[in-house]
Amino acid sequence: MNFSEIGRQVRANRLHQGMTQEQLAERTGLSAPYISHIERAVKHPSLEALVRIAAALDLTLDRLLAGNQSADRYAYFSEVQTLLEDCSPMERRVLRDVAATVKESLRQNLGAA
């Protein structure tokens, strides 16, 4: 597991919700220093701590752990789905076309390297 990425996800989601470390600690029953240690990857949280944090941030555990499953071909499906949820059909088509173009470019450039 990439604990630096987990910490980054916790911090980003906490800040996105305008929450302090103290507020997150209060909602999870964990201490504020422990939240800080998780965010900085000083300590590795238990599964129970991650479940509490995800619930307090109103996230699913897989969403909180996104980025840790790089070998999993379905790792980013929930993020893409969230991105597309409020898009119009035209916006979805444009995003699909942009993604296809970027994918093709990546494969061409990585293949040449």
DRENLUMDO-220216 format. One record per atom (N, C-alpha, C): atom name; x, y, z; residue number from 1; chain; residue in three letters. Coordinates in steps of 0.05 Angstrom, whole numbers, plus 32768, in hexadecimal, padded with zeros to 4 digits. Layout:
N
  atom     X     Y     Z   nr  kette  rest
    CA     X     Y     Z  NUM      A   ALA
...
# end
This chain:
113
  atom     X     Y     Z   nr  kette  rest
     N  8011  7FE8  8000    1      A   MET
    CA  8000  8000  8000    1      A   MET
     C  8011  8019  8000    1      A   MET
     N  8008  802D  7FF2    2      A   ASN
    CA  8016  8046  7FF0    2      A   ASN
     C  800A  8059  8006    2      A   ASN
     N  8017  8059  801D    3      A   PHE
    CA  800C  8069  8033    3      A   PHE
     C  800F  8087  802F    3      A   PHE
     N  8022  808F  801F    4      A   SER
    CA  8024  80AC  8017    4      A   SER
     C  800B  80B4  8007    4      A   SER
     N  8003  80A3  7FF5    5      A   GLU
    CA  7FEB  80A9  7FE4    5      A   GLU
     C  7FD2  80A8  7FF5    5      A   GLU
     N  7FD0  8096  8008    6      A   ILE
    CA  7FB9  8095  801A    6      A   ILE
     C  7FB8  80AF  802A    6      A   ILE
     N  7FCE  80B7  8035    7      A   GLY
    CA  7FCF  80D0  8044    7      A   GLY
     C  7FC7  80E8  8033    7      A   GLY
     N  7FD1  80E8  801A    8      A   ARG
    CA  7FC9  80FE  8008    8      A   ARG
     C  7FAB  80FE  8003    8      A   ARG
     N  7FA0  80E7  7FFF    9      A   GLN
    CA  7F83  80E5  7FFA    9      A   GLN
     C  7F73  80EE  8013    9      A   GLN
     N  7F7C  80E6  802A   10      A   VAL
    CA  7F6E  80EF  8043   10      A   VAL
     C  7F6F  810D  8045   10      A   VAL
     N  7F86  8118  8042   11      A   ARG
    CA  7F8A  8135  8044   11      A   ARG
     C  7F79  8144  802E   11      A   ARG
     N  7F7B  813B  8016   12      A   ALA
    CA  7F6D  8149  8000   12      A   ALA
     C  7F4F  8148  8004   12      A   ALA
     N  7F44  8131  800D   13      A   ASN
    CA  7F28  812F  8011   13      A   ASN
     C  7F1F  813F  802A   13      A   ASN
     N  7F30  813F  803E   14      A   ARG
    CA  7F29  814E  8056   14      A   ARG
     C  7F28  816C  8050   14      A   ARG
     N  7F3C  8176  8041   15      A   LEU
    CA  7F3D  8192  803A   15      A   LEU
     C  7F26  8199  8027   15      A   LEU
     N  7F20  8187  8014   16      A   HIS
    CA  7F0A  818C  8002   16      A   HIS
     C  7EF0  8190  8010   16      A   HIS
     N  7EED  8183  8027   17      A   GLN
    CA  7ED5  8187  8037   17      A   GLN
     C  7ED7  819D  804C   17      A   GLN
     N  7EEE  81AB  804B   18      A   GLY
    CA  7EF2  81C2  805D   18      A   GLY
     C  7EF4  81B9  807A   18      A   GLY
     N  7F00  81A1  807E   19      A   MET
    CA  7F02  8196  8099   19      A   MET
     C  7F1E  8198  80A3   19      A   MET
     N  7F21  819E  80BD   20      A   THR
    CA  7F3C  819E  80C9   20      A   THR
     C  7F43  8181  80D2   20      A   THR
     N  7F5C  817D  80D9   21      A   GLN
    CA  7F64  8164  80E3   21      A   GLN
     C  7F56  815E  80FD   21      A   GLN
     N  7F51  8172  810D   22      A   GLU
    CA  7F43  816F  8127   22      A   GLU
     C  7F26  8166  8122   22      A   GLU
     N  7F19  8172  810E   23      A   GLN
    CA  7EFE  816A  8108   23      A   GLN
     C  7EFC  814D  80FE   23      A   GLN
     N  7F0F  8146  80ED   24      A   LEU
    CA  7F10  812A  80E3   24      A   LEU
     C  7F15  8117  80FA   24      A   LEU
     N  7F27  811E  810B   25      A   ALA
    CA  7F2D  810E  8123   25      A   ALA
     C  7F14  810A  8134   25      A   ALA
     N  7F06  811F  8138   26      A   GLU
    CA  7EEE  811E  8149   26      A   GLU
     C  7ED9  810B  813C   26      A   GLU
     N  7ED6  810D  8122   27      A   ARG
    CA  7EC2  80FD  8114   27      A   ARG
     C  7ECA  80DF  8113   27      A   ARG
     N  7EE4  80DA  8115   28      A   THR
    CA  7EED  80BE  8112   28      A   THR
     C  7EF2  80B1  812D   28      A   THR
     N  7EF5  80C1  8142   29      A   GLY
    CA  7EFD  80B6  815C   29      A   GLY
     C  7F1B  80B1  815D   29      A   GLY
     N  7F2A  80BC  814A   30      A   LEU
    CA  7F47  80BA  814A   30      A   LEU
     C  7F52  80D4  8154   30      A   LEU
     N  7F6C  80D5  815A   31      A   SER
    CA  7F78  80EE  8163   31      A   SER
     C  7F81  80FF  814B   31      A   SER
     N  7F82  8119  814F   32      A   ALA
    CA  7F8B  812B  813B   32      A   ALA
     C  7FA9  8126  8133   32      A   ALA
     N  7FBB  8120  8147   33      A   PRO
    CA  7FD6  8119  813F   33      A   PRO
     C  7FD7  8100  812E   33      A   PRO
     N  7FC6  80ED  8133   34      A   TYR
    CA  7FC5  80D4  8123   34      A   TYR
     C  7FBC  80DA  8107   34      A   TYR
     N  7FA8  80EB  8104   35      A   ILE
    CA  7FA0  80F4  80E9   35      A   ILE
     C  7FB7  8101  80DA   35      A   ILE
     N  7FC5  8112  80E8   36      A   SER
    CA  7FDC  8120  80DC   36      A   SER
     C  7FF1  810B  80D4   36      A   SER
     N  7FF6  80F8  80E5   37      A   HIS
    CA  800A  80E3  80DE   37      A   HIS
     C  8001  80D3  80C6   37      A   HIS
     N  7FE8  80CD  80C3   38      A   ILE
    CA  7FDE  80BF  80AC   38      A   ILE
     C  7FE2  80D0  8093   38      A   ILE
     N  7FDA  80E9  8094   39      A   GLU
    CA  7FDD  80FA  807D   39      A   GLU
     C  7FF9  80FE  8074   39      A   GLU
     N  800C  80FC  8086   40      A   ARG
    CA  8029  80FF  807F   40      A   ARG
     C  8036  80E4  807C   40      A   ARG
     N  8027  80CE  807E   41      A   ALA
    CA  8031  80B3  807B   41      A   ALA
     C  8046  80AC  8090   41      A   ALA
     N  8045  80B9  80A7   42      A   VAL
    CA  8057  80B2  80BD   42      A   VAL
     C  804E  8098  80CA   42      A   VAL
     N  8033  8095  80CB   43      A   LYS
    CA  8027  807C  80D6   43      A   LYS
     C  8016  8070  80C1   43      A   LYS
     N  8014  8056  80C2   44      A   HIS
    CA  8004  8047  80AF   44      A   HIS
     C  7FE9  803F  80BD   44      A   HIS
     N  7FD3  804A  80B3   45      A   PRO
    CA  7FBA  8045  80C0   45      A   PRO
     C  7FB0  8028  80BE   45      A   PRO
     N  7FA2  8020  80D2   46      A   SER
    CA  7F95  8006  80D1   46      A   SER
     C  7F7D  8007  80BE   46      A   SER
     N  7F73  7FEF  80B7   47      A   LEU
    CA  7F5B  7FEE  80A6   47      A   LEU
     C  7F44  7FFC  80B5   47      A   LEU
     N  7F42  7FF7  80CF   48      A   GLU
    CA  7F2C  8004  80DE   48      A   GLU
     C  7F2E  8022  80DD   48      A   GLU
     N  7F46  802D  80DF   49      A   ALA
    CA  7F4A  804A  80DE   49      A   ALA
     C  7F42  8055  80C3   49      A   ALA
     N  7F4A  8046  80AE   50      A   LEU
    CA  7F42  804E  8093   50      A   LEU
     C  7F24  804E  808E   50      A   LEU
     N  7F17  803A  8099   51      A   VAL
    CA  7EFA  8038  8097   51      A   VAL
     C  7EED  8050  80A5   51      A   VAL
     N  7EF7  8057  80BD   52      A   ARG
    CA  7EEC  806E  80CB   52      A   ARG
     C  7EF0  8088  80BC   52      A   ARG
     N  7F09  808B  80B1   53      A   ILE
    CA  7F0F  80A3  80A2   53      A   ILE
     C  7EFE  80A6  8089   53      A   ILE
     N  7EFB  8090  807B   54      A   ALA
    CA  7EEA  8090  8063   54      A   ALA
     C  7ECE  8098  8069   54      A   ALA
     N  7EC3  808C  807E   55      A   ALA
    CA  7EA7  8092  8087   55      A   ALA
     C  7EA5  80B0  808F   55      A   ALA
     N  7EB8  80BA  809E   56      A   ALA
    CA  7EB7  80D6  80A6   56      A   ALA
     C  7EB9  80E9  808F   56      A   ALA
     N  7EC7  80E1  807A   57      A   LEU
    CA  7ECA  80F1  8062   57      A   LEU
     C  7EB4  80EC  804D   57      A   LEU
     N  7EA1  80DA  8055   58      A   ASP
    CA  7E8B  80D2  8043   58      A   ASP
     C  7E95  80C7  8029   58      A   ASP
     N  7EA9  80B5  802B   59      A   LEU
    CA  7EB5  80A8  8014   59      A   LEU
     C  7EB3  808A  8018   59      A   LEU
     N  7EB4  807C  8002   60      A   THR
    CA  7EB7  805F  8003   60      A   THR
     C  7ED4  8059  8008   60      A   THR
     N  7EDA  8043  8014   61      A   LEU
    CA  7EF6  803C  8019   61      A   LEU
     C  7F06  803A  7FFF   61      A   LEU
     N  7EFA  802F  7FEA   62      A   ASP
    CA  7F09  802D  7FD1   62      A   ASP
     C  7F0F  8048  7FC6   62      A   ASP
     N  7EFD  805B  7FCA   63      A   ARG
    CA  7F03  8077  7FC1   63      A   ARG
     C  7F1A  8083  7FD0   63      A   ARG
     N  7F1B  807E  7FEA   64      A   LEU
    CA  7F30  8088  7FFB   64      A   LEU
     C  7F4B  807B  7FF3   64      A   LEU
     N  7F4A  8062  7FEB   65      A   LEU
    CA  7F63  8054  7FE4   65      A   LEU
     C  7F6A  8056  7FC6   65      A   LEU
     N  7F5B  8066  7FB7   66      A   ALA
    CA  7F60  8069  7F9B   66      A   ALA
     C  7F7D  8072  7F97   66      A   ALA
     N  7F8A  8066  7F83   67      A   GLY
    CA  7FA6  806C  7F7E   67      A   GLY
     C  7FB8  8057  7F89   67      A   GLY
     N  7FAE  8045  7F99   68      A   ASN
    CA  7FBE  8030  7FA5   68      A   ASN
     C  7FBC  8016  7F95   68      A   ASN
     N  7FAA  8015  7F82   69      A   GLN
    CA  7FA6  7FFD  7F73   69      A   GLN
     C  7FAF  8000  7F56   69      A   GLN
     N  7FC7  800A  7F52   70      A   SER
    CA  7FD1  8011  7F37   70      A   SER
     C  7FD0  7FF9  7F24   70      A   SER
     N  7FD2  7FE0  7F2E   71      A   ALA
    CA  7FD1  7FC9  7F1C   71      A   ALA
     C  7FB4  7FC0  7F17   71      A   ALA
     N  7FA1  7FCB  7F25   72      A   ASP
    CA  7F85  7FC4  7F22   72      A   ASP
     C  7F79  7FD4  7F0B   72      A   ASP
     N  7F70  7FC7  7EF6   73      A   ARG
    CA  7F66  7FD5  7EDF   73      A   ARG
     C  7F4C  7FE5  7EE5   73      A   ARG
     N  7F3F  7FDF  7EFB   74      A   TYR
    CA  7F26  7FED  7F02   74      A   TYR
     C  7F2B  8002  7F18   74      A   TYR
     N  7F44  8008  7F1E   75      A   ALA
    CA  7F4B  8019  7F35   75      A   ALA
     C  7F3E  8035  7F33   75      A   ALA
     N  7F3B  8040  7F1B   76      A   TYR
    CA  7F32  805B  7F19   76      A   TYR
     C  7F16  805E  7F0E   76      A   TYR
     N  7F08  8047  7F0C   77      A   PHE
    CA  7EED  8048  7F01   77      A   PHE
     C  7EDB  805A  7F12   77      A   PHE
     N  7EDC  8058  7F2D   78      A   SER
    CA  7ECA  8068  7F3D   78      A   SER
     C  7ED0  8086  7F3B   78      A   SER
     N  7EEA  808D  7F37   79      A   GLU
    CA  7EF1  80A9  7F34   79      A   GLU
     C  7EE7  80B4  7F19   79      A   GLU
     N  7EE9  80A3  7F04   80      A   VAL
    CA  7EDF  80AC  7EEA   80      A   VAL
     C  7EC1  80AE  7EEB   80      A   VAL
     N  7EB4  809C  7EF8   81      A   GLN
    CA  7E97  809D  7EFA   81      A   GLN
     C  7E8E  80B6  7F09   81      A   GLN
     N  7E9C  80BD  7F1E   82      A   THR
    CA  7E96  80D6  7F2D   82      A   THR
     C  7E9A  80EE  7F1B   82      A   THR
     N  7EB0  80EE  7F0C   83      A   LEU
    CA  7EB6  8104  7EFA   83      A   LEU
     C  7E9F  8108  7EE5   83      A   LEU
     N  7E94  80F2  7EDC   84      A   LEU
    CA  7E80  80F3  7EC6   84      A   LEU
     C  7E63  80F7  7ED0   84      A   LEU
     N  7E5E  80F3  7EEA   85      A   GLU
    CA  7E43  80F3  7EF5   85      A   GLU
     C  7E32  810B  7EED   85      A   GLU
     N  7E3E  8123  7EEF   86      A   ASP
    CA  7E2E  813B  7EEA   86      A   ASP
     C  7E33  8147  7ECE   86      A   ASP
     N  7E3F  8137  7EBC   87      A   CYS
    CA  7E44  8141  7EA1   87      A   CYS
     C  7E2C  813D  7E8F   87      A   CYS
     N  7E2A  814F  7E7C   88      A   SER
    CA  7E16  814C  7E67   88      A   SER
     C  7E20  8136  7E53   88      A   SER
     N  7E0E  812C  7E42   89      A   PRO
    CA  7E17  8119  7E2E   89      A   PRO
     C  7E2D  8124  7E1C   89      A   PRO
     N  7E2C  813D  7E15   90      A   MET
    CA  7E41  8149  7E05   90      A   MET
     C  7E5B  814A  7E14   90      A   MET
     N  7E5A  8152  7E2D   91      A   GLU
    CA  7E73  8153  7E3E   91      A   GLU
     C  7E7F  8137  7E40   91      A   GLU
     N  7E6E  8123  7E43   92      A   ARG
    CA  7E78  8107  7E45   92      A   ARG
     C  7E86  80FF  7E2B   92      A   ARG
     N  7E7B  8106  7E15   93      A   ARG
    CA  7E87  80FF  7DFB   93      A   ARG
     C  7EA2  810D  7DF8   93      A   ARG
     N  7EA3  8126  7DFF   94      A   VAL
    CA  7EBC  8135  7DFD   94      A   VAL
     C  7ED1  8129  7E10   94      A   VAL
     N  7ECA  8122  7E28   95      A   LEU
    CA  7EDD  8116  7E3B   95      A   LEU
     C  7EE6  80FB  7E31   95      A   LEU
     N  7ED4  80EB  7E26   96      A   ARG
    CA  7EDB  80D1  7E1A   96      A   ARG
     C  7EF0  80D5  7E04   96      A   ARG
     N  7EEA  80E8  7DF2   97      A   ASP
    CA  7EFC  80ED  7DDB   97      A   ASP
     C  7F17  80F7  7DE5   97      A   ASP
     N  7F18  8108  7DF9   98      A   VAL
    CA  7F31  8112  7E04   98      A   VAL
     C  7F41  80FB  7E10   98      A   VAL
     N  7F33  80EB  7E20   99      A   ALA
    CA  7F40  80D4  7E2D   99      A   ALA
     C  7F4C  80C1  7E17   99      A   ALA
     N  7F3D  80BC  7E02  100      A   ALA
    CA  7F47  80AA  7DED  100      A   ALA
     C  7F5F  80B6  7DDF  100      A   ALA
     N  7F5F  80D0  7DDB  101      A   THR
    CA  7F76  80DD  7DCE  101      A   THR
     C  7F8E  80DC  7DE0  101      A   THR
     N  7F8A  80E2  7DFA  102      A   VAL
    CA  7FA1  80E1  7E0D  102      A   VAL
     C  7FAC  80C5  7E0F  102      A   VAL
     N  7F9A  80B1  7E10  103      A   LYS
    CA  7FA3  8095  7E12  103      A   LYS
     C  7FB4  808E  7DF9  103      A   LYS
     N  7FAB  8095  7DE2  104      A   GLU
    CA  7FBA  8090  7DC9  104      A   GLU
     C  7FD5  809E  7DCA  104      A   GLU
     N  7FD6  80B7  7DD2  105      A   SER
    CA  7FEF  80C6  7DD4  105      A   SER
     C  8002  80B9  7DE8  105      A   SER
     N  7FF8  80B2  7DFF  106      A   LEU
    CA  8009  80A5  7E13  106      A   LEU
     C  8015  808B  7E08  106      A   LEU
     N  8006  807B  7DFB  107      A   ARG
    CA  8010  8062  7DF0  107      A   ARG
     C  8025  8067  7DDB  107      A   ARG
     N  8020  807B  7DCA  108      A   GLN
    CA  8034  8081  7DB5  108      A   GLN
     C  804E  808B  7DC1  108      A   GLN
     N  804B  809D  7DD4  109      A   ASN
    CA  8063  80A9  7DE0  109      A   ASN
     C  8072  8096  7DF2  109      A   ASN
     N  8064  8086  7E01  110      A   LEU
    CA  8071  8072  7E12  110      A   LEU
     C  807D  805C  7E02  110      A   LEU
     N  8071  8055  7DEB  111      A   GLY
    CA  807C  8041  7DD9  111      A   GLY
     C  8095  804A  7DCC  111      A   GLY
     N  8098  8064  7DC8  112      A   ALA
    CA  80B0  806F  7DBB  112      A   ALA
     C  80C7  8072  7DCE  112      A   ALA
     N  80C1  8072  7DE8  113      A   ALA
    CA  80D6  8076  7DFD  113      A   ALA
     C  80E8  805E  7E01  113      A   ALA
# end
